[in-house]
Amino acid sequence: MSDKKTARKSSKTISILLAFAMPYKKTMLFASLALIFTAGITLSIGQGLRLMIDSGFVAQSSSQLNSTTLIMLALTLLMAIGTYIRFYLMSWLGERVCADVRKAVFNHLIELHPSYFEVNQSGEIMSRITTDTTLLQTIIGSSLSMALRSGLMFLGALIMLLLTDAKLTAIVFVTVPVVLLPILIYGRRVRELSRRTQDTVADVGTYAGEIIQQLKTVQSYSKEQFENAAFAAQVEESFDVGKLRIKQRALLIAAVLILVFSSVAGLVWLGGSAVISGEMSAGHLGAFIFYAILMASSVTTVSQVWGDLQRAAGASERLVELLQEQSNITSNTVTDRQPEDLSTTLAFHDVTFSYPSRLEQASLKGLDFIVKPGQSVALVGPSGAGKSTVFELVQRFYDPQQGKLTFGDVDIRELNHNSLRDQMALVPQQPVLFSNDVFYNIAYACEGASEAQVIEAAKAANAHDFIMQLPNQYQTFLGEKGVRLSGGQKQRIAIARAILKNPRVLLLDEATSALDAQSEAKVQQALTRLMKDRTTIIIAHRLATILDADHIVVIEDGSVIAQGTHQSLLVDCPLYKKLADLQFTEGTQLNRD
């Protein structure tokens, strides 16, 4: 059953890869014609060798020797031209198909549901896009070409052997299955080990990437030696699997070499005996040996590249697995109404939600509240209450298991999720910046934004002044995750991006909680400008920043326990009063200190 399942999986993988190659039918056709042409020329050289021996050497005819030599040289030139065309076209096809696969995988990944990345490591996924596709390109462009050529040469040589001497060819038919047997046996093992090798290499890359990203934490805890040992263990595990794979390939090649050349030696002995007894001419024996060696070298080449092909099969399966992942969030719109034509009223109706990775634990339980157009609503509650989950559902990264969330008066599941998100902008607590310059990071919100628009957005976000002090101003490279900027500067870049998008709905995940007083004041000014005339939901960690909010929703353990203004909640909600007393009392004490 397992073998049948593996066979079905392999067949599906091959069919998907063929789908990527089909747009280039002409290239495949010309490559195939070049392959057949060179194979035919190579096989005809054996007949030229027969004529050279019988008509030239044996007959001692200089003219025949000269003419057959010229024919052999012409055939060699034609073979070289055909080989050049075949190699170029196959290599081009390998590069093209792998580029298409890489783009398809990436395009599919960025549409996948966020829950997929909760259980799959980003480093392992990146390994598939880079390492696996590079391996696939090498195989299609080189190893597959060699395997196809060798397979065709094997069949052609076998036919020519049969035409040259049927008796000796009968012996070949007996030995061929014996030679192919180790390829089938060891090939399966090599494929399994190749898949394991790719997985362990991905694990190594994932581990290294995580440690490099968290290098300051590693060094602050003096864990360099610990991480060196842990990484070494990962590398050694990968090496051990690779060593097993190499051992299997070496055994495969050695077994094939022994069987093939032992068979050739036997055939040469039998053919030599036939020449001595007068049953065969020397030219026929020369041609027979040529075809036998050609067949033997073809089998040897196949055995050598078989391991590469198995590695490609493993890499292909990993890539196809990514392509076959289905997203839980789709853009199949039910209504003709567009989000831009709806009011910005956001309403939660008895919403219950659990994250896919922990379905037994509800993050939201019967959540009910409404955000009216142009209103600023703050979400307050202890850590883990479900405030950030609200943002996840509003942007439709997830759908609730029960209840519904409406935009305007339409269930957001009936809307195109990309069009819905176009109406919103998020300013997170930890701003996300790309490894690019300042201009790119601000303009990311609006494709085709002009320099004037970007500068205007930066000024509105209180970011223009510090940007102009950077080495290359708006063309300054910010490093990975904006590492060259302070926390307040990163936050103002993120706000400028949101301002440039000009959203109708604004989602603020307390953007000032981790900033010093001076940075907080500048960021707060920028946020005030951004919130004007926009429907805004604020996740509030510091109550001092939401005193002027139109409406406050208190959430505890995934449920709304109170709603109102700051003053009314101080009277009606014990939890809110407790949070306010703690924060404002601490703040007063700090000021006294």
N, C-alpha and C positions, 0 to 999 in steps of 0.2 A: 504493500500500500504506500509505503514511504517512497519507493522508487517511482511509482506512478505519479505521486504528487510532485516529486522533483522533476519528472519528465514534463508534466503539465506546466509547471512553473517555468522551466527552461524554454518550452515552446512559446509561452506567452511573452517571455523576455525577448526572444528572437523576433517575434512578430512585431513587437513595439519598436525595436531597433530598426527593423526593416522599414517601418512606417517613416522613420526619420530619413532613411536613405532613398525612398521612392521618389521624392521631388527631383532627384539627380539621376534619373533613368538614363539620360544620354551619356553621362560620365561613366556610369556602370556598364553601359553597352560598349562604349569604346574601349574601356579597360578590359572587358571580357574578350573583345575581338583581338586586342593586343596580346592578351594572355594566350588565346588559341593560336594566334599567329606565331608567337615565339615558341610555343610548345611544338607546333608543326615543324618549324625550322630546326629546332633542336633534335627532333626525332629523325628528320631527313639527313642530319649529319651522319647518323649511323650508316645509312645507305651509301653516303659519300665515302665513308671509311671503308666499306666493303669493296667499292669500285677501286679505291686507291690501292688496296692490298692485292685484289685479284687481277685487275687490269694494269696496275703499275708495278708493284713489287714482284709479284709472282710471274707475271708475263714479261718483266724486265723491259717495259715500254716507257721511254722517257717522255714521249708526247702525251701518253695517257696519264702519267704521273703529274705532268705539268698542268694538264687541263683539270684533273680532279682536285689538285691543290688549289687552283684558282676558284673552282666551284666551292670548295670548303671555306675559302676566305670570304667569298661573297655571302655564303650562308651565315658565317660568323658576323659579318657587318649587319645583315638584316636582323639577326637575333639581337644584336646590341641596340639597334634602333627600336625594335619592338619592346625590349626590356625597359628602355628609357621611358617610352610612352606608358607602358603598364605601371611602372614604379611611380611616375609622376601623377598619373590619374588616381591610382589607389591612395597615394599619400595625400593628395588634395581631398579626396573623398573622406578619408579619415579625419582630417582637420575640420572639414565642413560639417560632417555629421556630429562630431563631438562638440563643436561650437554651438550647433543647434540644440543638442541634448543639454548642454550646460545652461543655455538661455531658457529652455523649456522648464528645467528643474527649478531654476531661480524664480522664474515667473510664477510657477506653481507654488513655491514656498511662501512668497510674500502674500499669497491669497489664502494661505492655510489658517485654520482656526487657532487662536492663541493657546488652547489647551494642548495642542500637539507639542508645543515647545516647553510645556510644563514637564513632560516626561521624556523628552529627547534633548540631548545636549547639543548646543549650537556648534561646538568644535567638531563633533562627530558628523554633523550635517555638512559643515564646510569641507570636511575631508572628502565627502562624497562628491561635492561639486568640483573640487580641485583635483585631488589625487586620483579618484576613480575615473573622472572624465579624461584626465591626462593618460592614464593607463589604457583606456578605451581607444583613444586616438592612436596610440602607439600600435595597438593590436590591429585595428582596422587598416591603418596605413602601411604597416610593415608585416607583422606576423601572419595576418589573414591572407595577405597577398602571397606570401611564401607558401602558406599551407595550400591555397588554391592551386598555385603553380605546381607544387609538388604532387598534389593529388591528381591533377591532369596529366603530369609527366608519368606518374605511376601507371595510370590506365593506358596511356599511349605506349609506354615501353612494354607493358604486358601484351598489348595487341601486336606490336612489332616482333616481340619474342615468339609469339604464336605463329606469325607469318614466316619467321626465319627458321624455326625448328620446332615442330609441334611436340616431338618426343621430350625434348628438354623443358619445354614450357609446361608440360604436364607435371613435371617435378616442381616447378615454380608454384603451381596452383596448390600443391600440397604444403609448401613452406609458407605461403602468404598468411594463412590463418594463424600459424604459429607465431609469426612476426607481429601480427596485429593484436594478438591476445594481451601482451603486456601493456600496449597502449591503452586498451580498454580498462584493464584492471588498475594500473597505476594512475591513469588519467582521472578516474573518479576520485581517488584519494587526493590527487593534486588539487582538484577543484574544491574539495571540502577545506583543505588546508589554505588555499588561496583566499577563500571567503574569510576564514579566521584571521589570516594575515592582515587583510584590509581592515577588519574590525579592530585588531590590536593596534595597528598604525593610527587609526582614527582616535583610539583611546589615548595614545601618547600625545597626539596633537591637541586634543581637548584638555588634557591635564596641564600641558605646558602653557597653553593659552590662558587658562584660568589663573595659574600662578603668576604669569607675567602681568596680567591685569590687576592682580591683588598684591603686587610686589611690595608696596609700602607696608602692608599689613604683615607680610611674611618677615620683612626685615625688622619691623618694630617689635615683633615677638622673638627675634633671633632664631627663626626656624629654617635658616638656609640649609644647614646640614640635614635636618629632617626631610626637607623637600628634595634635596639632592638624592637622598636614599630612596624616597618614595618614587621619584621620577626614574631613577636607575632601575627599580623593580619593574616599572611599566615597560621600559625599554628592553630589559632582559626577557620579559614575557613575550614581547613582540619578536625578539631575536630567536627565542626557542621555537615559536611557531614557524617562523621563516626557515629555521634550520631543518625542521621536519619536512617542510615543503621542498626545500632544496634536495634533501636526501631522497625523497620520492622521485623527483625529476632526474636526479643523477642515476638512480637505479633503473628508471625507465630508459634513459638514453643508453646506458651500458648494456642492458638486456637486448635492446633493439640492435645495437652495433654487433654484438656477438652473434645473434641469430641471422642478421642480414648478411654480414660478410662471411660467415661460415657457409651460408647458402650459396653465395657468389663463388666461393672457393670450390665448393662441390660441383657447381655448374661448369666452371672453367675446367676442372679435372675431367668431367664427362665429355665436354666439348673437345678438349685436347685429344682424348682417346678416340673420338669420332674422326678428327682430322688425321690422326696417325693411321687409322684403319681405312681411310679414304671415303668415309661416309659423308664428310662435310668438307667444304673448301676452307682455306685459311681466311678468306674474306668474310665468309658467313660466320666463322667463329669470332672474328674481330667485331663484326656487327652485333653478334649475340652477346659478347662480353660487354660491349658498349651499352647495350640496352639493359643488361643485367645490372651493371654499375649505376646506370641512370635510375633504374628502379630502386636499387638499394639506397642511393643517396636521397631519393625522394622520400622513402620511408624514414630514413634517418632525420631528414629535415622536419618532417611532420612530427616525429617524436620529440624533437627539440622545441618546436614552437607549440606543441600540444599543451605544455604547461602554461605558456603565455595565453593561449586561447582559454584555458580553464580559469586563469586569473581574470581575464576579460569577462568571462561568464559570471564570476563572482561579483566583479565591479558593476556589471550591467544589472544584475539582480538588485544590488543595493540602490542603484539609480532609479530603476523601475519602481522599487518600493516607494520612493519619494513621489514619483509621478502618479502613483495610484492612491496616495493618501487623499481622503475626501474631507473637505471642510464642512463643519457643522453649520456655518453661516453662509448662505447663498444669496445671490442677487436676483432671485426669481420674484419679480414684482407682481403683486396681486392687483394693486390699484393703479389707475391711470394718473392719479394725483401726484404731483411732484413736491418734494419737501420744501423747495424754495417758494412754492405757492401757498404753503400752510402757515398758520400762526405758530409762534415759537412756544406755545403752551406744552409743557412736559408734565405728564401725570403718571404716577405709579398706582396701579390698581391691584391691590392684594397680591403683590409680587413675592413669590418664594423662589429662592435660587440657591443651588449648591454647585461648587466648582466640580468639573468632571473628574479631577484627581482625588476629590474627597466628597463623594456623593452622600455619604452618611452624615455629613456635617453641614447643616444649612447656614449659609452666610447671611441670607435675608429671609425673614419670616413674615409673610403677610404685610409687606411694606405698602403704605398708602400715604401719598402726599402729592401736592400739585405745585408747579412753578408757572406763574402767569407771565405773559409777554412783558419784557422790560423790567421784570422783578429780579431783585437779588435775594437769593435764598441760601442760607448757610446751613451746612450739616455739621452737627456737634455730637460728640460722644467719645467714650473711651476707645483706646486702641483695640482693633479687632471687632468693633461694633458693626462694620459693614459699609462704612462711608466710601471707601475707595471702590467697593464693588458696585455702588450706585453709578459711578463714572463708567465702569466697565460695561454696564447694561445700557446706559444712555448712548454710548458710542456703538452699541451693538457688537461688541467683541464676544458677547455671550447672549443667549436667550434664556429667559426665566423658565423654570420647569412648570410653574403655576402662575396664574395671573397674567397681566399684560402691561406694557409700557407704551403710552401713546405720545405721538408728536403731532401737535394740532389736535385733531380728533381721530387720527389714523394710527392703528397698531403699527409700530415701527417694523414688525416682521413682514408687513405688506409693502414696505418701501425698499427701494434700492439702497443698500447700506452705504455705498460710496457716495451717492447723492445726499444721504442723510448726514454723513460725516463732513461733507462740504459745508454744511451749515454751522459747524462747530469748530472751536479751537480750544486746545488744552494747554494750560501752563502748569506743568507738573512741579512738585516740590523739588525734585532732582532734575534739572533741565537736561535735555538730550541734545548734544551737539555732535556734528559729523566731523570726520577728519578732513577738513577743508578750510577755506578761508572764511572771513566774516561775512562777506557778500553772499556766498553760497548758503551759509546757514540761515541768514535772514530771508533771502529770496526763495528758500525751499518751500515756503508757504504759498508762493504765487509764481507759477511758471511764466517766464517771460517778463518778470518785473524789471522796470527800468532802474537805472542808478538813482534817479531822483526819488522814485517811490521808496526804494530801500533806505535812503538817507532820511527821508521824511518819517518813515516808521521808526528808525533808530533814534531820531530826535524825540519823538513822542514817547519812546521807552526810556528816556534819559540815558541812552547808550552812545550817542554820537560823540560826546566829548572824550570819553575814554578810548573810543575807537580811533579817533584822530591822533591820539598819543601812541598808538601801536606802531611798530616799525614800518609796516607797509599799509597802515590804515585799513581800509575795507578789504584789501588783498592780503592781509596778514593770515598766515596759516596758523590754525589754532591747536594743532596736534590732536592726538586721539582723545575723543570725548571732551575736547576743549580744555585740555590739561593746562594750557598756558594762561587761562583766565581765572580770576577769583570766583567765588561762589556768587557774589552779587553781580559781577559782570556777565557770567553765564546766564543768570536769571533774566537780566535785561535784554540779552540777545534773544532769549526765548520769548519774551514779551513783545519785542519788535517783530518777531516772526508772526506772532498771533495778531498783532495790529495790522500787518501787511495783508494777512488773509481776510481781514474785515468780516469776521463771523457774525452771525445773528445770535448764536448761543455761545457763551463763554464758560469754560470749566476751569476753575482755579483750585489746585490742590495746595493750599496754604503756601504761597510762593516766598514767604518772608520768614518762615519759622527758624531757618538755620543761619540767618544773616545777622551781622552786627548792626548796631543802631543806625549808623550812617548809611550803610547799604540798604537797610530796611526802609529808611525814609525815602530814598530815591526810587526803590522798587515800588513802594506803596503809591507814590505819586503817579508812576507809569500805569499801575493797575487801575487807579481811579479814572484816568483818562480812557483806558481800555474798556472799563465796565459801563461807561456812559451810554445810555439808550440801548443797552444789550441785556438779553435774558441771561442771568448769571447764576451758576451754582458754585458755592464755595465750600470746600472741605476746610473746616476751621480747627486748627490745633491751638491757636491762641485767640481767646475770646475778645481781646482788645482790638483785634482787626475787624470784627464783625458787629461792633456796637451799632453801626448805622445800617445794618442789613434790613431789608424790608420784612423778611420773615426768617425765623430760625426753626429748624427741625432737629429735635433731639432724638438720637438713635442709640439704642442699647441692645446688644445681643441680636442684631439684625431686624429689630422692630422699632417703629416710631412710638415713643412713649410720651412725647409732648411736642407742641408746636406753638409759636407765638413770637412776640418781640422780646428783646433782651429784658426789659423791665417786667413784663408779664411772666416770663419764665422764672425770674428770680423769686417770684411769689408762688407760682403754681407747680414748679418742677424741682423736687429736692436734688436730683442728680445735677441739673444745670447749676443750681445754687451752690452745690458742693464744688463743682469745677470752677465756678466763678470765684468763690471764696479762696480756693487754693491758689489760683493764678494771680488774682489781684492782691491777695495778702502777701504772697511771695514777692510780687513786684514791688509792693510798698516797702517790704523788709529790705529788699536789695537796694532800693533807693536810699533808705536810711543808712545802710552799711556804706 
